[in-house]
Amino acid sequence: MSCDKSEKKITETFNNISSYYDKMNNIMSFGTHYFVKYFALKSLKLKNGDMILDLCCGSGDFTKIFSKLCPKVKVIGFDNSVEMLKLAKVKNPKGVFLKGDCLDLPFNENEFDIVTVGFGLRNIQERKKALSQIYKVLKTGGQFLHLDFGKHNIFSKIFDLYVKFLAMFFVKNPQSYLYLIESKNEYPEPDELIKEFEDNGFKLLKRKDFIFGIISVQIYTK
């Protein structure tokens, strides 16, 4: 059975887990998630003045990392969860964060040099429509970075068991973290995603897998 990825359900889920979201990410990944994000973003060609759109920005890790990698870029964090955006603003007091729907981006065509989505695209039911919106706002020759779970291998299955254990005993809303597992396992593997993204107009520039292939980053251009 497919996960419920309606806008209402996803927004409700992330609002509910916001108070312990960062803490759980640290526990689930043994603290490695931040380093994976750092090295993924470091793979981008950044230059002063770049306009960056971070879709599904969550608690604002990407904005924080961008400020360290290249302080003179301009980043807009975009998410539909008010509670997650509050966390992002606390983490990045000078950051710009907007609430909105990834399927209807309120930006001009060819507005951004870089668009990033970290652990968010799999939560969008109409993925093709989201990709078309990303394509629209990205400049020709711009970079699109996608970071999410990767191969459905034995290490991924071990991770599932670990998350189920944590969810059952250490969080107030375990169903939200069971959704994490379901959405991860429904999401296409990187090889399938690359074909899908290229079918929607993007061209793969590079790919790197982390933690035995459990996590994968791909960078595309328009």
Secondary structure, DSSP 4 states (H G I P E B T S, - for coil): ------HHHHHHHHHHHGGGHHHHHHHHTTT-HHHHHHHHHHTS---TT-EEEEET-TTSHHHHHHHHH-TTSEEEEEES-HHHHHHHHHH-TT-EEEE--TTS--S-TT-EEEEEEES-GGG-S-HHHHHHHHHHHEEEEEEEEEEEE---SHHHHHHHHHHHHHHHHH-S-HHHHHHHHHHHHHSPPHHHHHHHHHHTT-EEEEEEEETTTTEEEEEEE-
